[in-house]
Amino acid sequence: MTINAIVKKMKEVPVERLEELYQIVNSLTPTAAKNETVRKKILSFGGTFSDMSNADYSDYINHTQKTRAKLFDRTTNL
């Protein structure tokens, strides 16, 4: 089977099923599938902090930065 034969067959897919076809083709591409999964996970956090006041959010950011500095500012002997 050649790429031309596959493309020719894909052109016969009804317009309303193109999204489904795209999902199938995309799932066969390992890198693209992983990237899409990661993208969906990241986007699921959208608006997480929207109900916080600016002061609370600022406190959260400051605390997070201090914690990260403590955790990741270490010297290690390998």
C-alpha positions as CSV (number, residue, x, y, z in Angstrom):
1,M,0.0,0.0,0.0
2,T,1.3,3.4,-0.9
3,I,0.7,6.8,0.7
4,N,-1.2,7.9,-2.4
5,A,-3.6,5.0,-2.0
6,I,-4.2,5.9,1.6
7,V,-4.8,9.6,0.8
8,K,-7.1,8.6,-2.0
9,K,-9.2,6.5,0.4
10,M,-9.1,9.3,3.0
11,K,-10.7,11.7,0.5
12,E,-13.8,9.4,0.5
13,V,-14.4,9.9,4.2
14,P,-17.5,12.0,4.8
15,V,-16.9,15.5,6.2
16,E,-18.7,14.8,9.4
17,R,-16.3,12.0,10.2
18,L,-13.0,13.9,9.5
19,E,-12.4,14.7,13.1
20,E,-12.7,11.0,14.0
21,L,-10.3,10.2,11.2
22,Y,-7.9,12.8,12.4
23,Q,-8.0,11.4,15.9
24,I,-7.2,7.9,14.6
25,V,-4.3,9.1,12.4
26,N,-3.0,11.2,15.3
27,S,-3.1,8.3,17.7
28,L,-0.8,6.3,15.4
29,T,1.9,9.0,15.8
30,P,3.5,8.3,19.2
31,T,5.0,11.7,19.7
32,A,1.8,13.6,18.7
33,A,-0.3,11.4,20.9
34,K,1.9,12.0,23.9
35,N,1.9,15.7,23.3
36,E,-1.8,15.8,23.0
37,T,-2.3,13.9,26.2
38,V,0.1,16.3,28.0
39,R,-1.6,19.3,26.5
40,K,-5.0,18.1,27.7
41,K,-3.7,17.5,31.2
42,I,-2.2,21.0,31.4
43,L,-5.3,22.6,30.1
44,S,-7.4,20.8,32.7
45,F,-5.8,23.1,35.3
46,G,-7.0,26.3,33.5
47,G,-8.8,28.6,35.9
48,T,-7.7,26.7,39.0
49,F,-6.7,29.8,40.8
50,S,-9.5,32.1,39.5
51,D,-11.5,32.0,42.7
52,M,-8.5,33.2,44.8
53,S,-8.0,36.8,45.8
54,N,-5.0,38.6,44.5
55,A,-3.5,38.7,48.0
56,D,-4.0,34.9,48.5
57,Y,-2.6,34.2,45.0
58,S,0.5,36.4,45.7
59,D,1.0,34.6,49.0
60,Y,0.7,31.2,47.3
61,I,3.3,32.2,44.6
62,N,5.7,33.5,47.3
63,H,5.4,30.4,49.3
64,T,5.9,28.2,46.2
65,Q,9.0,30.1,45.2
66,K,10.6,29.8,48.7
67,T,9.7,26.1,48.9
68,R,11.3,25.4,45.4
69,A,14.4,27.4,46.4
70,K,14.8,25.2,49.5
71,L,14.2,21.9,47.7
72,F,16.2,22.5,44.5
73,D,19.1,24.7,45.7
74,R,21.1,21.9,47.1
75,T,24.6,20.7,46.2
76,T,24.8,17.0,45.5
77,N,27.8,14.8,45.4
78,L,27.7,12.3,42.5
